[in-house]
C-alpha cells in the first residue's frame, strides 16, 4: 500500500520533471532523458504529531549541447516554477541535487 507521503513525493518528482522539461525545451535543449527521484522525511513536529519536514529531489538529466551553467539555471527556474515545490515552500525544506549526464 502506498502512503500519503509517498504519493506527495511521487507527485513532486513528476511535477518537477515536467517543469524542468518545459524550461529546457523553452531554452532550445530538448532533453533526451530526465530522471527525478523524490524522498520525503516524515518526522515528529514541534506542534505535536507528525509531518513532512523535508523533500529531497535527485535529478539526472541528459540533454545534448547543454552546458553546466545553463543546466544550473534551468534547475533553479524549474524549482521556482514547479507547482508542487511552490505548494511545499515555506512548510517543507526542499533540497534539489542535480546532475547533468552524458
N, CA, C and O atoms as CSV, one atom per row, in Angstrom:
chain,resi,resn,atom,element,x,y,z
A,1,UNK,N,N,0.835,-1.171,0.000
A,1,UNK,CA,C,0.000,0.000,0.000
A,1,UNK,C,C,0.892,1.251,0.000
A,1,UNK,O,O,1.918,1.284,0.679
A,2,UNK,N,N,0.508,2.245,-0.740
A,2,UNK,CA,C,1.253,3.492,-0.833
A,2,UNK,C,C,0.751,4.463,0.222
A,2,UNK,O,O,-0.454,4.653,0.384
A,3,UNK,N,N,1.692,5.079,0.941
A,3,UNK,CA,C,1.317,6.046,1.978
A,3,UNK,C,C,1.075,7.417,1.351
A,3,UNK,O,O,1.535,7.678,0.239
A,4,UNK,N,N,0.362,8.290,2.049
A,4,UNK,CA,C,0.169,9.654,1.532
A,4,UNK,C,C,1.491,10.383,1.298
A,4,UNK,O,O,1.607,11.161,0.352
A,5,UNK,N,N,2.482,10.140,2.149
A,5,UNK,CA,C,3.780,10.790,1.978
A,5,UNK,C,C,4.450,10.344,0.686
A,5,UNK,O,O,5.055,11.153,-0.018
A,6,UNK,N,N,4.340,9.060,0.376
A,6,UNK,CA,C,4.915,8.546,-0.867
A,6,UNK,C,C,4.207,9.147,-2.083
A,6,UNK,O,O,4.837,9.414,-3.106
A,7,UNK,N,N,2.906,9.357,-1.964
A,7,UNK,CA,C,2.160,9.964,-3.070
A,7,UNK,C,C,2.598,11.414,-3.287
A,7,UNK,O,O,2.723,11.858,-4.428
A,8,UNK,N,N,2.830,12.146,-2.208
A,8,UNK,CA,C,3.310,13.528,-2.338
A,8,UNK,C,C,4.696,13.547,-2.974
A,8,UNK,O,O,4.969,14.376,-3.842
A,9,UNK,N,N,5.570,12.641,-2.550
A,9,UNK,CA,C,6.914,12.559,-3.137
A,9,UNK,C,C,6.822,12.224,-4.631
A,9,UNK,O,O,7.528,12.821,-5.444
A,10,UNK,N,N,5.964,11.284,-4.988
A,10,UNK,CA,C,5.807,10.906,-6.398
A,10,UNK,C,C,5.256,12.082,-7.210
A,10,UNK,O,O,5.709,12.335,-8.326
A,11,UNK,N,N,4.287,12.793,-6.654
A,11,UNK,CA,C,3.732,13.961,-7.346
A,11,UNK,C,C,4.801,15.035,-7.531
A,11,UNK,O,O,4.868,15.680,-8.577
A,12,UNK,N,N,5.633,15.221,-6.509
A,12,UNK,CA,C,6.691,16.230,-6.602
A,12,UNK,C,C,7.697,15.846,-7.678
A,12,UNK,O,O,8.104,16.697,-8.469
A,13,UNK,N,N,8.103,14.586,-7.722
A,13,UNK,CA,C,9.049,14.129,-8.740
A,13,UNK,C,C,8.478,14.333,-10.142
A,13,UNK,O,O,9.177,14.826,-11.028
A,14,UNK,N,N,7.234,13.965,-10.348
A,14,UNK,CA,C,6.614,14.103,-11.667
A,14,UNK,C,C,6.469,15.572,-12.055
A,14,UNK,O,O,6.744,15.946,-13.195
A,15,UNK,N,N,6.041,16.393,-11.116
A,15,UNK,CA,C,5.833,17.815,-11.389
A,15,UNK,C,C,7.158,18.509,-11.698
A,15,UNK,O,O,7.245,19.295,-12.641
A,16,UNK,N,N,8.187,18.218,-10.904
A,16,UNK,CA,C,9.497,18.831,-11.146
A,16,UNK,C,C,10.034,18.399,-12.498
A,16,UNK,O,O,10.595,19.218,-13.226
A,17,UNK,N,N,9.875,17.140,-12.848
A,17,UNK,CA,C,10.336,16.631,-14.139
A,17,UNK,C,C,9.655,17.376,-15.288
A,17,UNK,O,O,10.312,17.753,-16.258
A,18,UNK,N,N,8.351,17.586,-15.182
A,18,UNK,CA,C,7.627,18.306,-16.241
A,18,UNK,C,C,8.056,19.772,-16.305
A,18,UNK,O,O,8.216,20.324,-17.393
A,19,UNK,N,N,8.243,20.404,-15.138
A,19,UNK,CA,C,8.684,21.800,-15.113
A,19,UNK,C,C,10.066,21.935,-15.743
A,19,UNK,O,O,10.304,22.856,-16.524
A,20,UNK,N,N,10.970,21.030,-15.412
A,20,UNK,CA,C,12.321,21.074,-15.954
A,20,UNK,C,C,12.321,20.804,-17.458
A,20,UNK,O,O,13.041,21.466,-18.205
A,21,UNK,N,N,11.539,19.861,-17.894
A,21,UNK,CA,C,11.433,19.564,-19.326
A,21,UNK,C,C,10.957,20.794,-20.090
A,21,UNK,O,O,11.472,21.101,-21.165
A,22,UNK,N,N,9.978,21.494,-19.535
A,22,UNK,CA,C,9.456,22.702,-20.160
A,22,UNK,C,C,10.514,23.798,-20.232
A,22,UNK,O,O,10.659,24.456,-21.262
A,23,UNK,N,N,11.252,23.994,-19.142
A,23,UNK,CA,C,12.308,25.015,-19.112
A,23,UNK,C,C,13.396,24.681,-20.140
A,23,UNK,O,O,13.828,25.549,-20.900
A,24,UNK,N,N,13.828,23.430,-20.156
A,24,UNK,CA,C,14.888,23.030,-21.089
A,24,UNK,C,C,14.440,23.186,-22.535
A,24,UNK,O,O,15.183,23.719,-23.359
A,25,UNK,N,N,13.231,22.728,-22.854
A,25,UNK,CA,C,12.725,22.841,-24.220
A,25,UNK,C,C,12.583,24.302,-24.623
A,25,UNK,O,O,12.873,24.666,-25.763
A,26,UNK,N,N,12.138,25.138,-23.690
A,26,UNK,CA,C,12.000,26.567,-23.970
A,26,UNK,C,C,13.337,27.231,-24.242
A,26,UNK,O,O,13.405,28.246,-24.936
A,27,UNK,N,N,14.401,26.658,-23.693
A,27,UNK,CA,C,15.746,27.176,-23.926
A,27,UNK,C,C,16.441,26.519,-25.113
A,27,UNK,O,O,17.630,26.743,-25.339
A,28,UNK,N,N,15.709,25.716,-25.867
A,28,UNK,CA,C,16.272,25.069,-27.050
A,28,UNK,C,C,17.052,23.798,-26.772
A,28,UNK,O,O,17.833,23.356,-27.615
A,29,UNK,N,N,16.854,23.206,-25.612
A,29,UNK,CA,C,17.561,21.971,-25.245
A,29,UNK,C,C,16.550,20.877,-24.912
A,29,UNK,O,O,16.258,20.625,-23.743
A,30,UNK,N,N,16.022,20.236,-25.943
A,30,UNK,CA,C,15.088,19.138,-25.693
A,30,UNK,C,C,15.832,18.010,-24.990
A,30,UNK,O,O,16.797,17.474,-25.535
A,31,UNK,N,N,15.399,17.644,-23.792
A,31,UNK,CA,C,16.111,16.596,-23.049
A,31,UNK,C,C,15.858,15.217,-23.645
A,31,UNK,O,O,14.742,14.894,-24.051
A,32,UNK,N,N,16.926,14.405,-23.691
A,32,UNK,CA,C,16.756,13.018,-24.097
A,32,UNK,C,C,16.196,12.198,-22.937
A,32,UNK,O,O,15.439,11.247,-23.129
A,33,UNK,N,N,16.595,12.600,-21.717
A,33,UNK,CA,C,16.133,11.852,-20.547
A,33,UNK,C,C,16.180,12.754,-19.316
A,33,UNK,O,O,17.131,13.508,-19.109
A,34,UNK,N,N,15.138,12.656,-18.518
A,34,UNK,CA,C,15.087,13.307,-17.213
A,34,UNK,C,C,14.631,12.251,-16.211
A,34,UNK,O,O,13.604,11.600,-16.404
A,35,UNK,N,N,15.394,12.091,-15.155
A,35,UNK,CA,C,15.013,11.187,-14.066
A,35,UNK,C,C,14.976,12.002,-12.783
A,35,UNK,O,O,15.930,12.711,-12.463
A,36,UNK,N,N,13.881,11.899,-12.055
A,36,UNK,CA,C,13.764,12.591,-10.777
A,36,UNK,C,C,13.275,11.595,-9.738
A,36,UNK,O,O,12.201,11.011,-9.884
A,37,UNK,N,N,14.056,11.406,-8.704
A,37,UNK,CA,C,13.655,10.594,-7.556
A,37,UNK,C,C,13.388,11.540,-6.398
A,37,UNK,O,O,14.160,12.468,-6.157
A,38,UNK,N,N,12.303,11.307,-5.684
A,38,UNK,CA,C,11.960,12.151,-4.542
A,38,UNK,C,C,11.788,11.288,-3.305
A,38,UNK,O,O,11.229,10.192,-3.357
A,39,UNK,N,N,12.277,11.803,-2.207
A,39,UNK,CA,C,12.100,11.131,-0.914
A,39,UNK,C,C,11.775,12.200,0.119
A,39,UNK,O,O,12.417,13.249,0.175
A,40,UNK,N,N,10.775,11.915,0.928
A,40,UNK,CA,C,10.422,12.885,1.962
A,40,UNK,C,C,10.703,12.294,3.339
A,40,UNK,O,O,10.720,11.079,3.536
A,41,UNK,N,N,10.923,13.204,4.276
A,41,UNK,CA,C,11.093,12.804,5.672
A,41,UNK,C,C,9.790,13.078,6.399
A,41,UNK,O,O,9.235,14.173,6.303
A,42,UNK,N,N,9.308,12.095,7.117
A,42,UNK,CA,C,8.075,12.177,7.883
A,42,UNK,C,C,8.479,12.008,9.334
A,42,UNK,O,O,8.826,10.909,9.767
A,43,UNK,N,N,8.433,13.114,10.095
A,43,UNK,CA,C,9.001,13.120,11.442
A,43,UNK,C,C,8.072,13.833,12.419
A,43,UNK,O,O,7.148,14.533,12.006
A,44,UNK,N,N,8.316,13.655,13.707
A,44,UNK,CA,C,7.562,14.428,14.704
A,44,UNK,C,C,7.833,15.926,14.510
A,44,UNK,O,O,8.945,16.323,14.166
A,45,UNK,N,N,6.813,16.741,14.734
A,45,UNK,CA,C,6.952,18.187,14.613
A,45,UNK,C,C,6.707,18.845,15.967
A,45,UNK,O,O,6.044,18.273,16.832
A,46,UNK,N,N,7.249,20.054,16.146
A,46,UNK,CA,C,7.185,20.740,17.434
A,46,UNK,C,C,5.764,20.949,17.939
A,46,UNK,O,O,5.515,20.889,19.143
A,47,UNK,N,N,4.839,21.192,17.029
A,47,UNK,CA,C,3.459,21.464,17.439
A,47,UNK,C,C,2.699,20.204,17.842
A,47,UNK,O,O,1.540,20.269,18.252
A,48,UNK,N,N,3.359,19.075,17.722
A,48,UNK,CA,C,2.731,17.791,18.045
A,48,UNK,C,C,2.381,17.026,16.789
A,48,UNK,O,O,2.175,17.615,15.728
A,49,UNK,N,N,2.317,15.741,16.908
A,49,UNK,CA,C,2.006,14.902,15.763
A,49,UNK,C,C,3.212,14.739,14.854
A,49,UNK,O,O,4.361,14.887,15.271
A,50,UNK,N,N,2.918,14.434,13.616
A,50,UNK,CA,C,3.955,14.177,12.615
A,50,UNK,C,C,3.695,15.032,11.390
A,50,UNK,O,O,2.579,15.499,11.158
A,51,UNK,N,N,4.755,15.228,10.610
A,51,UNK,CA,C,4.610,15.986,9.376
A,51,UNK,C,C,5.746,15.693,8.426
A,51,UNK,O,O,6.766,15.115,8.801
A,52,UNK,N,N,5.549,16.101,7.196
A,52,UNK,CA,C,6.620,16.023,6.206
A,52,UNK,C,C,7.519,17.221,6.477
A,52,UNK,O,O,7.088,18.368,6.359
A,53,UNK,N,N,8.765,16.953,6.841
A,53,UNK,CA,C,9.674,18.026,7.219
A,53,UNK,C,C,10.647,18.416,6.107
A,53,UNK,O,O,11.146,19.541,6.088
A,54,UNK,N,N,10.914,17.506,5.194
A,54,UNK,CA,C,11.803,17.836,4.084
A,54,UNK,C,C,11.552,16.905,2.906
A,54,UNK,O,O,11.020,15.804,3.047
A,55,UNK,N,N,11.960,17.398,1.736
A,55,UNK,CA,C,11.830,16.634,0.497
A,55,UNK,C,C,13.163,16.725,-0.232
A,55,UNK,O,O,13.685,17.818,-0.452
A,56,UNK,N,N,13.705,15.582,-0.603
A,56,UNK,CA,C,14.948,15.524,-1.379
A,56,UNK,C,C,14.620,15.104,-2.800
A,56,UNK,O,O,13.994,14.069,-3.029
A,57,UNK,N,N,15.053,15.924,-3.751
A,57,UNK,CA,C,14.894,15.586,-5.166
A,57,UNK,C,C,16.269,15.308,-5.750
A,57,UNK,O,O,17.160,16.157,-5.702
A,58,UNK,N,N,16.433,14.114,-6.301
A,58,UNK,CA,C,17.662,13.741,-7.002
A,58,UNK,C,C,17.340,13.733,-8.490
A,58,UNK,O,O,16.524,12.938,-8.957
A,59,UNK,N,N,17.989,14.628,-9.227
A,59,UNK,CA,C,17.671,14.862,-10.634
A,59,UNK,C,C,18.870,14.489,-11.500
A,59,UNK,O,O,20.002,14.880,-11.214
A,60,UNK,N,N,18.608,13.730,-12.561
A,60,UNK,CA,C,19.623,13.389,-13.548
A,60,UNK,C,C,19.044,13.725,-14.930
A,60,UNK,O,O,17.932,13.327,-15.276
A,61,UNK,N,N,19.840,14.471,-15.703
A,61,UNK,CA,C,19.350,14.951,-16.999
A,61,UNK,C,C,20.377,14.653,-18.081
A,61,UNK,O,O,21.582,14.814,-17.887
A,62,UNK,N,N,19.868,14.217,-19.216
A,62,UNK,CA,C,20.679,14.060,-20.418
A,62,UNK,C,C,20.065,14.964,-21.480
A,62,UNK,O,O,18.916,14.776,-21.880
A,63,UNK,N,N,20.842,15.949,-21.935
A,63,UNK,CA,C,20.364,16.881,-22.959
A,63,UNK,C,C,21.568,17.328,-23.789
A,63,UNK,O,O,22.495,17.945,-23.265
A,64,UNK,N,N,21.548,17.018,-25.057
A,64,UNK,CA,C,22.670,17.329,-25.944
A,64,UNK,C,C,22.912,18.831,-26.011
A,64,UNK,O,O,21.979,19.621,-26.152
A,65,UNK,N,N,24.184,19.207,-25.908
A,65,UNK,CA,C,24.575,20.594,-26.065
A,65,UNK,C,C,24.311,21.492,-24.875
A,65,UNK,O,O,24.548,22.697,-24.952
A,66,UNK,N,N,23.833,20.944,-23.792
A,66,UNK,CA,C,23.515,21.735,-22.603
A,66,UNK,C,C,24.772,21.924,-21.754
A,66,UNK,O,O,25.390,20.952,-21.320
A,67,UNK,N,N,25.135,23.165,-21.527
A,67,UNK,CA,C,26.303,23.486,-20.708
A,67,UNK,C,C,25.913,23.491,-19.234
A,67,UNK,O,O,24.744,23.676,-18.896
A,68,UNK,N,N,26.894,23.288,-18.360
A,68,UNK,CA,C,26.640,23.204,-16.922
A,68,UNK,C,C,25.963,24.466,-16.374
A,68,UNK,O,O,25.045,24.367,-15.560
A,69,UNK,N,N,26.399,25.633,-16.805
A,69,UNK,CA,C,25.799,26.872,-16.289
A,69,UNK,C,C,24.338,26.998,-16.721
A,69,UNK,O,O,23.494,27.438,-15.941
A,70,UNK,N,N,24.042,26.615,-17.958
A,70,UNK,CA,C,22.649,26.626,-18.438
A,70,UNK,C,C,21.816,25.615,-17.647
A,70,UNK,O,O,20.666,25.880,-17.297
A,71,UNK,N,N,22.409,24.465,-17.376
A,71,UNK,CA,C,21.731,23.423,-16.625
A,71,UNK,C,C,21.369,23.914,-15.220
A,71,UNK,O,O,20.243,23.726,-14.760
A,72,UNK,N,N,22.330,24.540,-14.550
A,72,UNK,CA,C,22.083,25.036,-13.195
A,72,UNK,C,C,20.986,26.100,-13.187
A,72,UNK,O,O,20.151,26.135,-12.283
A,73,UNK,N,N,20.995,26.967,-14.202
A,73,UNK,CA,C,19.944,27.984,-14.311
A,73,UNK,C,C,18.585,27.337,-14.559
A,73,UNK,O,O,17.577,27.781,-14.010
A,74,UNK,N,N,18.553,26.295,-15.379
A,74,UNK,CA,C,17.301,25.594,-15.669
A,74,UNK,C,C,16.760,24.899,-14.421
A,74,UNK,O,O,15.550,24.892,-14.190
A,75,UNK,N,N,17.643,24.317,-13.622
A,75,UNK,CA,C,17.217,23.669,-12.370
A,75,UNK,C,C,16.582,24.700,-11.450
A,75,UNK,O,O,15.526,24.446,-10.871
A,76,UNK,N,N,17.211,25.857,-11.310
A,76,UNK,CA,C,16.668,26.920,-10.449
A,76,UNK,C,C,15.318,27.408,-10.956
A,76,UNK,O,O,14.389,27.607,-10.173
A,77,UNK,N,N,15.213,27.598,-12.258
A,77,UNK,CA,C,13.955,28.064,-12.836
A,77,UNK,C,C,12.848,27.026,-12.670
A,77,UNK,O,O,11.709,27.373,-12.360
A,78,UNK,N,N,13.183,25.763,-12.875
A,78,UNK,CA,C,12.193,24.697,-12.706
A,78,UNK,C,C,11.724,24.612,-11.260
A,78,UNK,O,O,10.534,24.430,-11.002
A,79,UNK,N,N,12.659,24.744,-10.309
A,79,UNK,CA,C,12.285,24.671,-8.900
A,79,UNK,C,C,11.373,25.834,-8.533
A,79,UNK,O,O,10.418,25.660,-7.776
A,80,UNK,N,N,11.662,27.020,-9.066
A,80,UNK,CA,C,10.845,28.199,-8.782
A,80,UNK,C,C,9.461,28.101,-9.421
A,80,UNK,O,O,8.500,28.679,-8.915
A,81,UNK,N,N,9.360,27.370,-10.530
A,81,UNK,CA,C,8.090,27.285,-11.246
A,81,UNK,C,C,7.286,26.027,-11.007
A,81,UNK,O,O,6.141,25.937,-11.449
A,82,UNK,N,N,7.853,25.060,-10.325
A,82,UNK,CA,C,7.156,23.783,-10.077
A,82,UNK,C,C,6.001,24.009,-9.096
A,82,UNK,O,O,6.245,24.442,-7.970
A,83,UNK,N,N,4.763,23.731,-9.484
A,83,UNK,CA,C,3.629,23.950,-8.590
A,83,UNK,C,C,3.716,23.180,-7.270
A,83,UNK,O,O,3.293,23.697,-6.236
A,84,UNK,N,N,4.248,21.972,-7.283
A,84,UNK,CA,C,4.350,21.218,-6.030
A,84,UNK,C,C,5.434,21.830,-5.140
A,84,UNK,O,O,5.245,21.939,-3.929
A,85,UNK,N,N,6.558,22.227,-5.723
A,85,UNK,CA,C,7.585,22.928,-4.942
A,85,UNK,C,C,6.993,24.181,-4.311
A,85,UNK,O,O,7.256,24.479,-3.146
A,86,UNK,N,N,6.197,24.911,-5.078
A,86,UNK,CA,C,5.588,26.136,-4.572
A,86,UNK,C,C,4.576,25.854,-3.469
A,86,UNK,O,O,4.456,26.637,-2.528
A,87,UNK,N,N,3.855,24.758,-3.572
A,87,UNK,CA,C,2.890,24.402,-2.530
A,87,UNK,C,C,3.597,24.029,-1.228
A,87,UNK,O,O,3.090,24.303,-0.140
A,88,UNK,N,N,4.759,23.408,-1.344
A,88,UNK,CA,C,5.508,22.977,-0.163
A,88,UNK,C,C,6.351,24.094,0.448
A,88,UNK,O,O,6.648,24.081,1.643
A,89,UNK,N,N,6.732,25.058,-0.388
A,89,UNK,CA,C,7.656,26.123,0.032
A,89,UNK,C,C,7.151,26.827,1.293
A,89,UNK,O,O,5.976,27.180,1.399
A,90,UNK,N,N,8.060,27.018,2.236
A,90,UNK,CA,C,7.713,27.676,3.487
A,90,UNK,C,C,7.304,26.708,4.578
A,90,UNK,O,O,7.345,27.048,5.761
A,91,UNK,N,N,6.912,25.509,4.192
A,91,UNK,CA,C,6.498,24.492,5.157
A,91,UNK,C,C,7.422,23.289,5.184
A,91,UNK,O,O,7.565,22.621,6.208
A,92,UNK,N,N,8.046,23.023,4.050
A,92,UNK,CA,C,8.888,21.845,3.884
A,92,UNK,C,C,10.194,22.281,3.239
A,92,UNK,O,O,10.186,22.997,2.238
A,93,UNK,N,N,11.306,21.854,3.804
A,93,UNK,CA,C,12.610,22.140,3.197
A,93,UNK,C,C,12.769,21.259,1.963
A,93,UNK,O,O,12.638,20.038,2.045
A,94,UNK,N,N,13.050,21.879,0.823
A,94,UNK,CA,C,13.240,21.130,-0.421
A,94,UNK,C,C,14.704,21.251,-0.823
A,94,UNK,O,O,15.235,22.353,-0.958
A,95,UNK,N,N,15.352,20.097,-1.011
A,95,UNK,CA,C,16.757,20.053,-1.418
A,95,UNK,C,C,16.819,19.379,-2.795
A,95,UNK,O,O,16.421,18.225,-2.954
A,96,UNK,N,N,17.322,20.120,-3.782
A,96,UNK,CA,C,17.453,19.581,-5.136
A,96,UNK,C,C,18.924,19.321,-5.420
A,96,UNK,O,O,19.750,20.233,-5.372
A,97,UNK,N,N,19.237,18.077,-5.714
A,97,UNK,CA,C,20.584,17.686,-6.130
A,97,UNK,C,C,20.465,17.263,-7.590
A,97,UNK,O,O,19.726,16.338,-7.928
A,98,UNK,N,N,21.212,17.962,-8.449
A,98,UNK,CA,C,21.059,17.731,-9.879
A,98,UNK,C,C,22.384,17.376,-10.535
A,98,UNK,O,O,23.444,17.887,-10.173
A,99,UNK,N,N,22.287,16.486,-11.508
A,99,UNK,CA,C,23.475,16.022,-12.229
A,99,UNK,C,C,23.174,16.008,-13.722
A,99,UNK,O,O,22.168,15.450,-14.161
A,100,UNK,N,N,24.058,16.629,-14.492
A,100,UNK,CA,C,23.989,16.586,-15.940
A,100,UNK,C,C,24.831,15.414,-16.405
A,100,UNK,O,O,26.037,15.381,-16.158
A,101,UNK,N,N,24.211,14.451,-17.075
A,101,UNK,CA,C,24.930,13.238,-17.502
A,101,UNK,C,C,25.119,13.234,-19.006
A,101,UNK,O,O,24.326,13.807,-19.752
A,102,UNK,N,N,26.191,12.572,-19.438
A,102,UNK,CA,C,26.497,12.490,-20.877
A,102,UNK,C,C,25.623,11.475,-21.561
A,102,UNK,O,O,25.741,11.273,-22.769
